[in-house]
Amino acid sequence: MPDTAHPPDPTAAFDAFYKSARDQLLLQTYALTGDLGAARSAVRDAYVVAWHHWRKLSRLDDPGSSVRPHAWRHAQRRATVRPWHKEKGLDDDNKATLEALAALTGPQRRALLLTQLAAVSMEDMAREIGLPSDDAQRELQTAAAQFATQKNISASSIPMAFAALAAATTNVNWPRVTIIRRAGAARRRMHTVVGAAAVVAALVASGAAVTDATGVRPTLAREQLAGPAGGQVAAPGPEIVLPETSLLTADAVRRALVGDWEQGVTHDNSVGNGVVLPCQPEDPDSRYADPRGTAAWVRVFRNGPAGESTRKLTEVVEASRSPERARKTYDRLRGWFADCVTPGVRLISTATSPDLADDSAVFVLNSEHPELTTYVVGVARTGLLSTAVALRTDVGPEAADRTGVAELLGEAVDRLCTLPDGGRCADRAGALEEVPPYPAGQVPAMLSQVDLPFVGDPAAPWMGTPPREITNTRTDMDVLGCVHPVLAGDYDGDRFRTDLARTFVKVDSDLPPEFGLTQAVASLPQQAAGALLEDYRSAINGCPDRDASAGTEVRVLEAHDDGDESFTAWHLSTRLPNERTLEYSVAFLRSGSAVSQLVFVSAPGARMTDDQFVAITRRALERLPQLPAYPR
């Protein structure tokens, strides 16, 4: 008796059915049409319909008997290839198999495939091709004889010919079963809405429509079909074929990178926690850069024995449904590295390759805890396809092979751009141009955790407070012994705009409360911004002379003036009454109408070198132009 207390899980049953039967159905449909793309799309749509009607289909002894006719019918409508076998790399024997099948009539071909590949009974075969049993058997006999003659084989060898044809379908990449179920559920909801609209129309036509308490008639005209997050569900678009052969090979990796690289696992990232790239967020919505994509691959390469090698290369490829979704997928993928959420990982450099694909970026990041690790990551988009190539190594960032990764990214793009949904190829792979860092954080014009240097205990990461408006009462930008302009209120009659400040501290540390890095940003008219920079420089440089009793010493670390971009960085030390010395690193910078101030207060065991502070000042200057311009 069935276990009524624990009924079978319909989702698990459908998932198992989809994974176990799709390859065989694809082979049948491909043999019927000779068009692999049309066959795959038709099989995919047939499973979408199957999930729509799964409550009924799951009760059948053979659900495939209902899915197959739908796939075959739609594949024949879509197949437009003349001649057959357009797929590249198809061997001569399989070409001959498809040509022999193409020479048969429709009923003959279906009869032969049903009995040879679907293993249905003679009675079921006759029913599916719509002929009386005797006529169906004659069509089958004629089909077998003609096929064997065309192939120059015996009738007993026909199954082997079809088995060989399966090699042409083995590298097809399937949509994740969650995508199939989601499309099926959307189809079910759409049918429900359409059915309800038909009922409302019938009621209106018969004069039986009702009104609500306010006298307004109910309508479906403005109803949106809600998706999982309340968004509108789009009708399933055309499927994208993403063969496994479009991925990088070990030979390609060895040509670009030094080492004895070997190919590891290849999968669709549907199991595990989904985190396969550095900086990828650990949440269910970030398993894929495009959660609604149609296909995905992950391939891993290692240089050395598994479990021992510190050098690893990961390739990720995702396919999107539309150009708009592909651009969003690329932006999200790029954003993972531009604003790395992994604690303790620092952004070293950002570059692009203008002649590589439709969009591209190359990042170098590194961390020092629990060990020195450097990541070189290339991201690109070609048409509807987005890819990332991420190298993990144990060398310092200055020694990481950025050029090799850029060349590999170009190789990855060239393998994708020739697909039907590909776009621009890689014209000059490896040619890189430095670019400012891409937006990061809540306020892109301000520094983010990924910008900060390693200071103090590497196990204690930086954490930033939320940006907040600057007020005249704030003191966290003060420097003892110095009087300098404050980025609040107004300056010389011009009111500051977009004035914000935030502070970075080290979490889980026992550093004194004054330790930390504080940044303030604001905008002024461009001429006033230039004058404020000069006032600030004069105030800091004059600190020792202004109040000699404060015991403040000032040392200029670096000054830079290049048109509308300028900065000066200083190191200050102030002697306190208790014989302590408080050390500061201070910088003031300007880019057009935007200005910024940095103040870092060091502590024993957590000091920033002069070079590190100058580097963080330059990074702040790179981000500052993203502050909104002063309103005219």
N, C-alpha and C positions, 0 to 999 in steps of 0.2 A: 504494500500500500504506500502511496506517496506520503511524504512527511509534511503534513499540513501545518505543523507547528513551525517548521523551518522551510518555507517555500523557496524554490530556486531563485537566485539573484538574476533578473533579466539582463542587467548590464554585463555581468560576468559571462553569461551564456552568449550574448551577442558578440562580445569582444573575442571570445574563443572561436566562435563561428567565423568572424571576419578574418582573423589571423590564420585559421586553418584552411579556409576555402578560397581565398582571394587569388592566390597564385595559379591554381588550377583553372579557375574561371577566366583569368586573364589569358592563359594559354589557349583556351577554347575560343575566346572572343578574338584574339589575335589571328588564330588560324582561320576563323570565319571571314575576317575582313582584310587581313594583310596590312593593317594600319595600327601600329603599336600605340600611338598617341590617342587615337579614337577609342581603341579597346580599353586602355587604362581609364580614360575619362568615363566611359560607359560603365565599367565595372564599379568605379567609385560612386557614380550616381545611383547605381543599382543598390549598393549597400546603404546609401542615404535613404532611399525609399524603403529598404528593408527595416531600418531602425524605426522609421515612421510607422510601419505596420507590424512591429516586432511582436506585439501581444498575440497577433493571429499566427504569424509565421512560426513562432517558437513552439507552437503546438503541433506542427507538422513533423512527420518522421524524417523528411528531407527538405529543410528550408531552402536548400540550393535549387530545388526544382522550380521555385517561384522567383528566385533572384536571377537565374540564368536567362529566361526569356526577356526580361527587362534589359539586361546588359546586351544581349545579342541584338535586340530591336534597335536600341539607341546607338550601338556601335555601327550598325549598317547605315543608319541615317547620317552619321558623322563621317564615315570613311569616304575620303575623296581622293585617295592616292591612286594615281594611274601613271606608270604601272605600280604594282604592289612592291612590298619590301623596300621602302625608302630608307630604312634604318642603316646607318653607317656600320661597317664591319660585319655585316651579315655574310656568312660563308656561302659558297656556291651550292652546297647540298640543301641548305635551308631555303635559299632562293628558289631552287628547283621544287621544293615541297610547296612553297606558297604559289608558284606558277601552276603546279598541277592542281592545287585546290581552286585557283581562280578559273581554271578551264571547266569546272563543274558548274551545273546549274545550282541555284539557291537551294532547292529541296534536296538535291544530291549531296551538296556540301554539308548541310545541316544533319542529314541522316548519317553520313560518315563520321562526323565529329561527335554526334551524340552517342554513337555506339563505341567509338574508339577512345574518346577522351572523357566523356561524361559517364560512360558505363551504364546507360539506362537500358531498360528492357525493350524488346522489339515493340511491345504494345505501347509503352510510353513514348518511344521514338516516333511511332506513327501518329500518336496524338499530338505531339509537339510540332510536327511538320504539317499537320492538318490533312493527312491522306488516309484512306482505308488501309488496313494492315497489309493486304496483298500488294497494293500499289507502292506502299512505303518500302516493303522488302525488295521489290524490283528496283526502286531508285537506289537503295543501298547497294545492291549487287552491281548495278551499272557504275555507281560511283567508285566502288572498290576496284573494279576492273580498269576503269579509265585512269584512276589515280596511279595504280601500279604500272600501267603501260607508259604513262607520261614520265614516271620516275625511273622506269626500267628496273623495277624490283618485283619480287614475288608478292602476292597478296599477304602472305604471312609476315612480311617485313614492314607492313604499313605501321604497326605500333612503334617500331623502332624509329621510323622516320618522324613520327610525331614527338617521340621522346627527345630526339635531337633538336627539334624546333624549340623546346623549352629553354635551351641555352640563350635564345634571343630575348627572353623575358626575365632572366634571373637577376639582372641589375636594376630593375625598376624599383624606384623608391615610392613607398605607399604613404598616403596621408595617415597621420596618427588616428587611432580609433576614436579618440576624444573629439577630433574634428568631424569625423563621420557622424558621431552621435549628436554633436551640436547642430550640424546642418540638418540632420533628420528631425531633431526637435523643433528647429525653426520652421521646417517644412510643415510639421504637424500644426504648429501654432498658426502659420499662415493659412492653412486649410480651414482651421477653426474660425479665424477672422473672416475669411471669404464666405464660409457657410453662414456665419452670423449676419454678414452684410446682406446675403441673399434673402435670409428670413426677414430682416428689417425692410428690405425693398418690397417683398411680397406683402408685408403688413401695411406699408405705406400705400401700395397700389390698391389694396382692398379697403383702405380707409380705417384700418384697425390700429394705426400707430398710436402710442400713448404719449402723454406729456408728463413732465415732472411737476413738482409742487409749484414751480415758478412759471409753468406754462411753456417751458422749452422742450422741444422734442429731442429725444436721445438721438445721437448720430455717431457713426463710425468714421466720418470723413476726416477727422483730425487725430484719430487714434494712431499712435506709433507702435510698431511691433517691438516690444522691449527685449533687450538681450540680457546676458548674465549680470552686467553692471548697470542696467537701466538704459543702456544705449540702444540705438536702433539696430536690428539684425538685418544684415544685407543678404540678399539672395546669393546662394552659392555661385561663385564665379567659375571660370574655366580652370581645370586642374593643370598643374605645372609638372612636367616630367623632369625629375632631378636624379639622373642615374648615378650610381655609386662610382662609375668610371670617371665622373667629372671631378673627383677628389684628387688631392696630391698623392704622389707615390713616394716610396722610400728613395728611389733614384733621384727624383727631383729635389728632395731634401738634402741628399748628400752632395748634389751639385752646388747648392746655395750655401750650405753650412758645413763647417769643418766637423768631422766626426763620423763614427760608424753608426749611422742612424738606421733603426729598424722600425718597420711599421707595427703598431700595436692594434688595439681594438678599434672597430668601426661600429657605431650604433646611432640610433635616432634620438638619443637623450630622453627616452620616455620612462626610464627607470632611475632609481636612486634619487638624490636630492636635486639633481639638475644643474649643479654648479660645476661647469667644465672649464671656465675661463677665469683668469685672475681678475679681481675687482667685480665679478658678477654678483649681484645681490642674492642673498640666501632667502628668497621668498618664492612662493608658488607662482606668482605672476611673472617672475623673471627667469623661469626655466628656459623660455625662448624669448629672443628679442622681439619676435612677432608671435604673440600667443595665438593669433588667428591665421598663422601661416599654413601653407599647404604641404610643406615638406621640410625636413631638416636632417643634416648629417653631422656627426662628430667623428673625427679620426685623430688618433694619438700616435706620436712617434717618440721613441726613446733612444738616447745615446748612452748605451751601457745596459747592464742587466736590470731587469724589472725589479723594483724595490730598492735598488742601490743607486741608480742613476739620479743625479741632481739636474741633469739637462733633459728637458721635455719640450716637445712641440705639439700644440693642439690646433687642429683646423676645425672650424665651424662654418657650415653653410646653411642658410635658411632661404626659403622661397616664399614670396608674398603674392597676394592676389592682384594687386593693382600698383601702378607707379606711385600713388600717394602713400599706400601702406609700405611700399619698399623704401621710400625716403624716410618715413617715420622709423622703420626698422633699423636703417643705417644710423640715424640720429641717436636712437636709443642705445644701440651697440657701441657707438663711439662715445656716448655719454658715460657708459660704465667705466671707461678708462680715463676720460677727461676729469671726472670727479669721483675717483676711486673711494668706495665706502669701506674698504678693508682697512682696519686700524693699523697704523704704522707704515703704510705704503705711501711713498712720496713720488710725485710727478717730476721727472728730470727734464724731459724735452718733448716737444710736439712738432711734428713735421707733416708735410703732405707731398704727394707726387702728382703734379698737375696733369701729367700725361697717362695716368694709370686709372682706368675705369671711369665711371660717371662721377664718383666721389671716392676719396681715399684719405686716410690719416695713419700716421705711424707714431707710436708713443714709446718712450722709455720710462720705466718706473722701477723703483727698488725699495727694499726694506732691509733692516738690520737685525730683526728679531723674528724667530729665535736664531736665525743665521742669515748671513749675507745672501740675498736673492735679488736678481735683476730680471725684469720682464721687458721684452721687446714685443710690442703688439702692433700688427698691421690690420686695418679695417678698410673694407672697400665695398662698393655697390656697383653692379653692372646690370642694368635693366631691373628686373624684378627679383634679382638674386643678391643677397648680402653675405659677406664672408669675413671671417677674422682668422688671423694666423698669429698664435701667441707662443713665444719662446720663453722658457724659464731656464735660467742659468745661474751659476754660483760665482760669476765674475763681477767686478764692479761695473757701474753703468758706463764708465768711460771706455771699457774694453768690450762691451756687448756688441754683437754683430748686427747693427741696425741695417746696414746695406744688404746683408744676406737675407734678412727677414723681408725687406722691401722687394728683393728679387723673387722670393717665394710668394709674396702677395701677388706680384705680377703674374707668376706662373698659375696661381690659383684662379685669378681673374681670367686668364687666357683659356683655362679649361671650362669656364662657365659662360664666357661671352658668346661662344659658338652655339649654345643651346637656343631653342626657339624663343625663350624668354630672357635671353641675355641682352646686354647693351654694349657699351664701349669696351674695347679690349685694352691691354696694357701696351702702350706705344713705346715707353722708355722705362721699363721696370728698374727700380733701384735709384732713379734720379730724384733726390729729396730736396725740399725747400723748407727751411725753418719757418714756422708760423707761431703767432701768439697762442697761448693756451686757449682751448675752447671753453665756453661758459661752464662754470661749476658753482655749486652752492646756491643758497637762497638769493643772494645778491651777487651776480656774476662780476660786478666791478670791484668786489672785495676779495681778499685772500680767503682760501678754503684750507681745510686740514691737509689736503693732498699737496699743498704748496710748502708746508712748513718743514724745516730741516730737522735732523735728528739731534736732540738736545737732552742731556740727562739720561735717565733710565730708559732704554729702548723698549722695555716691557710696558711702560706707562705711556699710552698714546695721547696725542693732543685732543682737546675737545673745545669747541668754540661756543660761545654764548650766542643767542639769536641777535641779529642786528637790531639796534634800537636808536631812536632819535637822540641827538646830542642836545644837552641843555647846558646853560651857563653854570649850573651848580655841580656839574660833573668834575671830578678831580683825577680820574684814572689816566688822563693824558698829561698830567702835570709832570714837570721835571724839577726836582728840588734845586734851588739856587738859580733858576732861570724864570724869566717872565717872557712869555711868547704868545702870539695870537691864538685864540681858541676858535674852532670851527663851529660856532654857534651864534645865533642872533644875526648880526650883520657886520660887514667890514666896509669901512669908508662909504657908508650909505647904501651899500648893496646887500640885500638879505641873502644868507646862505640858503641853498636849495638842496634837496636830497641829502641832508646831513644825517649820517648814520655812524654808529660805532659798534664794535664788537671786540671781545677779549678772548684769547686762547690761553688755556691752562693745561697742565698735565694731570690727567685723572689717575687715581690710585697712587698718589705720591705724597711724600711728607715735606714737600717744599714749602717755604714761607709764603704767607698770603700775598706779599707784594710781587711774587714771581709771575711772569706771564708776558704775552705779546698783545698789545692793543692797537687796533687800527681805526682811524676815523676817516671818512670821506665826505665830501661836499662839493657843490658847484657854485661858481661865481661867474659874472661876465668875464670873458677871456682876459681883458686887460687887467681887471682887478685880481684875477687869479695869478697873473704874473707878478703883480705888485705884492701880493700876499707872500709869495715864495721868497721874494727878496727881503721882506720884513722878517720872515721867520729865520732866514739865514743870518740876518744881522743880529736877531735876538739871541740865537744859540751861540754864535761866535763871540758875542759880547758878554756871555755869562760870567767868565772869570773876573772881568773888570768891573761888572755891575755890582757884585757883592763879594768882595774878597774874603769876608768872614765866613762865607758859606763853604769855602774850600772846594769849589767845583773846578775840575780840569776838563778841557774840551780838546778832542783830537778829531780832525776831519778824516773820514775813511775814504770817501770818494765823492766827487762832484761831477755832474753830467749836465750839459746844456746842448740841446739839439733842436732848435726851433721852438715848437710848442711843447716839447717834452724836456723836462728838467727834473733833477733831484740832487739832494745832498744828503749824505749819511755821516753821522758823527758817533763817536764813543765818548760818553761822559762818565765821570766818577765824582761823587760827592762824599766828603768825610762827615760822618755823623758824630754827635757829642760823645757817644759811648765807644768811640774809637772804631766803630764799624765804618766800612766804606760801601756805599750803595752805587752800583754800576748800572748804567743805562746804555742802550744803543738807540739812537733817535734818527729818524729820517723824515724829510718833507719832500713831496714830489708833486709834479703838475703835468697834466696832459690836456692841452686845450683849456677848456673851462672847468675841468675837474681837478680837485686838489685832494691830497691825502697825507695823513701823518701816521707814522709808526713809532711806537715806544716799546722797547723790550727791556724788562727788568730781570737781570740774571740773579742767580743764587749759587752758593757753593755746590758743586756737583752737577750744575745745570747751566753751563755758560754757552753762549753762542759765539763762535769765532767771528772775527771781523769779516772774513770772506763769506761766511754764511749769512751775516746780516746784509751785506751788500747784495748777495744773490736774492734774498727775500725782498729787498727793496726793488730790485729790477723786475722780479715777478709781479710785485704790486703795481709797478708802472705798466707792465704788459696788460694787466686786467683793468686798470683805471679807465681806459677809453670806453668801456661798456657802461659807465655811469651816464644817465640821461643828460643831454646837453642843457645848459642853462637856458630857461625860456626867455625869449626876446620880448 
